[in-house]
Amino acid sequence: MTPGARAAAAIEVLDQVAASRAPADEVLRSWGRAHRFAGSKDRRAIAELAFAGVRARALAGWRFGGDDGRACLLQALGEAGRAACFTGEAHAPAPLTDAERAALARPDADAPDWARAGVPAWKAPLLEASFGADWAEEAAALSQGRAPIDLRVNLRRAALTSAQAALAAADLASGATPLSATGLRLTARLAPDLHKLQAFRAGWFEVQDEGSQLMAWLAGAEPGMTVVDYCAGGGGKTLALWQAMGAKGSGRLIAFDVDPRRLDAIRPRLERSGAQATLRAIGADGQGTQDLEGRADLVLVDAPCSASGTWRRRPEAIWRTTPESLQRLTALQSALLDRASRLVRPGGRLAYVTCSVFAAENLAAADAFVAAHADFRPRSIADAAGTSPLITPQGRDRLAELARGGHSVQLSPRRTDTDGFFAALFERSPA
Ligand SMILES: C[S@@+](CC[C@H](N)C(=O)[O-])C[C@H]1O[C@@H](n2cnc3c(N)ncnc32)[C@H](O)[C@@H]1O
């Protein structure tokens, strides 16, 4: 395909992504299936153009007064790229109009903060509520950054150095993550097919962002505990909780979710890792959890959220949360926290986690919870980090610094080079 034809394809994909709820990766895959003539190099180039276009959407909207695929790609490409692609020849997009040329003459510096930060205008106050004066830099790191590929090494199966050597033998260079003591960060930014590696099949590691690992370590699962993972989803944190619980056969791990298909996805992961957990599909209102009321030593609520902390991985999601969907999520989050808290035994722990950077889903939910539950008190992040053998000394210091003596912490690509996870910790008063 010519550069122009690839650009035209990227514009088509960008318009499909804007109209769809599916992840951009999936839209790209289905475009590839419908256009078999595009070779793997073409598909890779189209994917790069499309992702650059998604990341340019806010500035495109400001500059052109509209953010369709053409506007996004015009914004994303430099002058040379535009000249090479927008030729009007054969399958290439039409040449630039005079109005487009005039719009492109305006410097990015004229754009409002929200556009330069890569987010829709209505999200700026949400981000400011979380990050204060730094919000635009934080948002830009989320919307424009590229996420690394992190692995959590299953120390119950292999030492960090053994996992690193197994990766190196497959030409995959990695380094230890600075904050989680169980993490390896791949040097390559393109996802290799890890599933084919013998070390993966033997359960030596799982793909898991360092921030997600830290959330599990902060929750504070220990050997011998009865631990409930209330929103287990695909099981990323379930497996980490099991790792924190230490020696085989020690304690009890129960994974809930409303979606039985998600729970099914955990089974092969448990098997690979040698982990044991009871999987249980529960009702949306907590039906099926009554037998654990007041019995759990630790309940983790990894709540459904806007996933705004993962925008580096899915920049199209920046445009998908609406004020209405956010309102629905915050109502669900407080209901879930309330239901899950009933399972905590007197003196037991409760951890609330999201992968969001919006204060409305995070601190506001945590504050409302403590205000409405006199039998729960905040548990210090610095204490939780300080007692976890799975957090590095640097990680303990950084978490304590970010928590500023409090019971909650907000991670972000800019602050911790992780996804934007949030945790708030509570403890139920002894009976
Ligand atoms: C953020 S995801 C969990 C991710 C998972 N813990 C992990 O680490 O991979 C949130 C999960 O909450 C589940 N969920 C939604 N409503 C729920 C409810 N009322 N009770 C329990 N789980 C619920 C969703 O099905 C989804 O799997």
The ligand as an SDF file (V2000), in Angstrom:
LIG
                    3D

 27 29  0  0  0  0  0  0  0  0999 V2000
  -11.8760   -3.6790   37.6060 C   0  0  0  0  0  0  0  0  0  0  0  0
  -12.6420   -5.1610   37.2100 S   0  0  0  0  0  0  0  0  0  0  0  0
  -11.7600   -6.3230   38.1720 C   0  0  0  0  0  0  0  0  0  0  0  0
  -10.3580   -6.5960   37.6950 C   0  0  0  0  0  0  0  0  0  0  0  0
   -9.6710   -7.7200   38.4150 C   0  0  0  0  0  0  0  0  0  0  0  0
   -9.7590   -7.5970   39.8610 N   0  0  0  0  0  0  0  0  0  0  0  0
   -8.2150   -7.8770   38.0290 C   0  0  0  0  0  0  0  0  0  0  0  0
   -7.3140   -7.5600   38.8200 O   0  0  0  0  0  0  0  0  0  0  0  0
   -7.9780   -8.3300   36.8820 O   0  0  0  0  0  0  0  0  0  0  0  0
  -14.1710   -5.0450   38.0420 C   0  0  0  0  0  0  0  0  0  0  0  0
  -15.0000   -6.3140   38.0760 C   0  0  0  0  0  0  0  0  0  0  0  0
  -16.1480   -6.0600   38.8860 O   0  0  0  0  0  0  0  0  0  0  0  0
  -17.1710   -6.9150   38.4500 C   0  0  0  0  0  0  0  0  0  0  0  0
  -18.4560   -6.4390   39.0000 N   0  0  0  0  0  0  0  0  0  0  0  0
  -19.3200   -5.5260   38.5030 C   0  0  0  0  0  0  0  0  0  0  0  0
  -20.3980   -5.4050   39.3070 N   0  0  0  0  0  0  0  0  0  0  0  0
  -20.2170   -6.2570   40.3490 C   0  0  0  0  0  0  0  0  0  0  0  0
  -20.9890   -6.6220   41.5000 C   0  0  0  0  0  0  0  0  0  0  0  0
  -22.1720   -6.0330   41.7330 N   0  0  0  0  0  0  0  0  0  0  0  0
  -20.5090   -7.5440   42.3470 N   0  0  0  0  0  0  0  0  0  0  0  0
  -19.2960   -8.1390   42.1030 C   0  0  0  0  0  0  0  0  0  0  0  0
  -18.5250   -7.8570   41.0100 N   0  0  0  0  0  0  0  0  0  0  0  0
  -18.9790   -6.9310   40.1460 C   0  0  0  0  0  0  0  0  0  0  0  0
  -17.0520   -6.8510   36.9350 C   0  0  0  0  0  0  0  0  0  0  0  0
  -17.6530   -7.9760   36.3380 O   0  0  0  0  0  0  0  0  0  0  0  0
  -15.5330   -6.7910   36.7480 C   0  0  0  0  0  0  0  0  0  0  0  0
  -15.0210   -8.0580   36.4890 O   0  0  0  0  0  0  0  0  0  0  0  0
  1  2  1  0
  2  3  1  0
  2 10  1  0
  3  4  1  0
  4  5  1  0
  5  6  1  0
  5  7  1  0
  7  8  2  0
  7  9  1  0
 10 11  1  0
 11 12  1  0
 11 26  1  0
 12 13  1  0
 13 14  1  0
 13 24  1  0
 14 15  1  0
 14 23  1  0
 15 16  2  0
 16 17  1  0
 17 18  1  0
 17 23  2  0
 18 19  1  0
 18 20  2  0
 20 21  1  0
 21 22  2  0
 22 23  1  0
 24 25  1  0
 24 26  1  0
 26 27  1  0
M  CHG  2   2   1   9  -1
M  END
$$$$
